[in-house]
């Protein structure tokens, strides 16, 4: 993540509450399912009171509530984000000492950073031995600059990127397989061409179909190609 393009900061059509989305929102199914998967993965971090957690690219800290009040939650982001207590360096690196955190979370950030290798190596550097990274990012998804948008992964490609940074992957799952993702992309392609009332109708029709399509695919298939991947990885 770099400060090369300061605006817009956040995607314009993101639900106001990332944990809920009305049935006619075009990401309603996506929001509900991803939220559940991230909450389950967050429990695997097993952070006790007093642990230090870094939200690397924290935006509006939507997942703060997944962690106990006694966990020290530190946000890091580009300059100008009032939710961040750490401002990233110009190259996207962290102004934090080595081995200074027990966990790092990164939710829908990696596709937006200029240098994913640097980002992951920084996550590794600031973790204590045995610390864990919780990361989600996109596989197949439409272009969504926030403020930039650079990368997409297959399951194998993302796993390789994370292990090359030194991590041991302990949880890896795809969320929304090819069939559901194809329908979501079809909906997204039509969305911008329609007047507002028809956008709502389109989403109300498509979101249940997307949900049904995803139930017909195996988790093994999702882990290879998906709209989003959720990963937990450990620093040895």
C-alpha positions in Angstrom: 0.0 0.0 0.0 1.4 3.4 -0.9 0.2 7.0 -0.7 0.5 7.5 -4.4 -3.2 8.0 -5.0 -4.9 9.5 -1.9 -8.6 9.5 -3.0 -11.0 8.0 -3.0 -10.2 6.2 0.3 -12.9 3.6 0.5 -15.1 1.9 -2.0 -18.3 4.0 -2.6 -20.8 1.1 -2.5 -19.4 -0.7 0.6 -22.3 -1.5 3.0 -22.5 1.0 5.8 -22.2 -1.9 8.3 -19.8 -4.5 7.0 -21.4 -7.1 9.2 -24.9 -6.8 7.7 -26.3 -6.0 4.3 -30.0 -5.9 3.3 -31.2 -8.7 1.1 -31.4 -6.4 -1.9 -27.8 -5.1 -1.5 -25.7 -6.5 -4.4 -23.2 -8.0 -1.9 -25.7 -9.3 0.7 -24.7 -12.9 0.5 -21.0 -12.1 0.2 -21.1 -9.9 3.3 -22.8 -12.5 5.4 -20.7 -15.4 4.5 -17.3 -13.7 4.6 -18.2 -12.2 7.9 -18.8 -15.6 9.4 -15.6 -17.1 7.9 -13.5 -14.2 9.2 -15.0 -14.5 12.7 -14.3 -18.2 12.8 -10.7 -17.6 11.7 -10.3 -14.8 14.2 -11.1 -17.3 17.0 -8.1 -19.3 15.9 -5.8 -16.5 16.8 -6.6 -17.2 20.5 -5.5 -13.8 21.7 -5.6 -13.4 25.5 -6.1 -10.1 27.3 -3.0 -7.9 27.0 -2.1 -9.4 23.5 -1.1 -6.9 20.8 -2.9 -7.1 17.5 -2.1 -5.1 14.4 -4.7 -4.3 11.7 -2.5 -3.7 8.7 -4.5 -1.4 6.3 -7.2 -1.0 8.9 -9.6 1.3 7.0 -12.6 1.8 9.4 -11.6 -1.2 11.6 -14.7 -3.2 10.8 -13.6 -6.3 12.6 -12.5 -4.8 15.9 -15.5 -6.5 17.6 -14.1 -10.0 16.9 -11.5 -9.5 19.6 -11.8 -9.1 23.4 -11.7 -5.6 24.8 -8.5 -6.5 26.7 -6.6 -7.0 23.4 -4.6 -4.0 22.4 -5.9 -3.3 18.9 -3.5 -1.1 16.8 -4.6 0.2 13.4 -2.1 1.1 10.6 -3.1 2.8 7.4 -2.3 5.6 4.9 -2.0 9.1 6.3 -5.3 10.8 7.0 -7.2 7.8 8.5 -8.3 8.9 12.1 -8.8 5.2 13.0 -5.1 4.4 12.5 -2.6 5.0 15.3 0.3 4.1 12.9 0.9 5.9 9.6 2.5 3.7 7.0 5.9 4.7 5.5 5.9 5.9 1.9 6.8 2.4 0.6 4.0 0.8 2.6 6.2 -0.6 5.4 5.4 -0.3 9.1 6.9 2.1 11.6 7.0 -0.6 14.2 9.8 -2.7 15.8 10.5 -6.3 15.0 8.5 -8.9 16.9 6.2 -6.3 18.5 2.8 -7.9 17.9 1.1 -11.2 18.7 -1.1 -11.2 15.6 -1.7 -9.3 12.4 -5.0 -9.1 10.6 -5.3 -8.0 6.9 -8.8 -8.0 5.5 -9.2 -7.3 1.8 -6.0 -5.3 1.7 -3.4 -7.4 -0.2 -5.0 -6.8 -3.6 -4.5 -3.0 -3.1 -0.8 -2.9 -2.1 1.9 -2.0 -4.6 4.3 -4.7 -3.4 2.6 -7.8 -1.8 6.0 -9.4 -1.0 7.0 -6.4 1.0 3.6 -6.3 2.8 3.8 -9.9 3.8 7.4 -9.7 4.8 6.5 -6.7 7.0 3.7 -8.7 8.6 6.2 -11.5 9.3 8.8 -9.1 10.7 6.5 -7.4 13.3 5.1 -10.7 14.5 6.6 -12.5 17.5 7.7 -16.1 17.1 4.5 -18.2 17.1 2.4 -15.2 16.1 -0.4 -15.5 13.6 -1.5 -13.7 10.5 -5.2 -13.6 9.5 -5.5 -12.5 5.9 -8.3 -12.3 3.4 -8.0 -11.2 -0.2 -9.5 -11.6 -3.6 -9.2 -14.4 -6.2 -11.8 -13.5 -8.9 -13.4 -10.1 -8.4 -14.1 -7.0 -10.3 -11.8 -3.9 -10.4 -12.4 -1.9 -7.2 -9.7 0.8 -6.5 -9.5 1.7 -2.8 -7.5 3.9 -3.6 -5.8 1.5 -6.1 -6.4 -2.1 -7.1 -3.5 -4.3 -8.5 -3.7 -8.0 -7.8 -5.8 -11.3 -7.9 -4.8 -14.8 -6.9 -5.5 -18.4 -7.4 -5.5 -20.6 -4.3 -2.1 -22.0 -5.2 -0.7 -18.6 -6.1 -1.8 -17.0 -2.8 -0.5 -20.0 -0.7 2.9 -19.7 -2.4 3.1 -15.9 -1.8 2.4 -16.4 1.9 4.8 -19.3 2.4 7.6 -17.5 0.5 7.3 -14.8 3.2 8.2 -17.4 5.8 4.8 -18.3 7.1 3.3 -21.8 7.8 -0.3 -21.9 6.5 -2.6 -23.4 9.1 -6.0 -22.5 7.6 -6.8 -21.9 3.9 -10.3 -21.7 2.4 -12.0 -20.2 -0.6 -15.2 -18.3 -0.2 -17.6 -18.3 -3.2 -16.6 -20.8 -5.9 -16.7 -20.4 -9.6 -20.4 -20.8 -10.1 -21.3 -18.2 -7.5 -18.6 -15.9 -8.6 -19.7 -16.1 -12.2 -23.2 -15.1 -11.2 -21.9 -12.3 -9.0 -19.8 -10.9 -11.9 -22.8 -11.1 -14.2 -24.9 -9.1 -11.7 -22.1 -6.6 -11.3 -21.7 -6.2 -15.1 -25.4 -5.2 -15.3 -25.6 -3.2 -12.1 -24.0 0.0 -13.4 -26.2 0.1 -16.5 -29.5 0.1 -14.6 -31.6 2.8 -12.9 -31.6 2.6 -9.1 -35.0 0.7 -8.7 -33.9 -1.9 -11.1 -30.5 -2.3 -9.4 -32.4 -3.3 -6.2 -34.6 -5.7 -8.1 -31.6 -7.3 -9.8 -29.8 -7.9 -6.5 -33.0 -9.3 -4.9 -33.2 -11.9 -7.7 -29.5 -12.7 -8.1 -28.4 -13.0 -4.5 -30.5 -16.1 -3.7 -29.3 -17.6 -7.0 -25.7 -16.9 -6.0 -26.3 -18.5 -2.6 -27.8 -21.7 -4.2 -25.0 -21.9 -6.8 -22.4 -21.8 -4.0 -24.0 -24.6 -2.1 -23.6 -26.9 -5.2 -19.8 -26.6 -5.2 -17.4 -28.4 -3.0 -15.0 -26.8 -0.6 -12.1 -28.4 -2.5 -13.2 -26.6 -5.6 -13.5 -23.3 -3.8 -10.0 -23.6 -2.4 -8.6 -23.6 -5.9 -10.6 -20.8 -7.4 -12.8 -18.4 -5.4 -14.0 -14.8 -5.1 -12.1 -14.4 -1.9 -9.7 -16.5 0.2 -9.4 -16.6 4.0 -6.0 -17.6 5.4 -4.5 -18.1 8.8 -0.7 -18.5 8.9 1.8 -18.9 11.7 5.3 -17.4 12.1 7.6 -20.3 13.2 
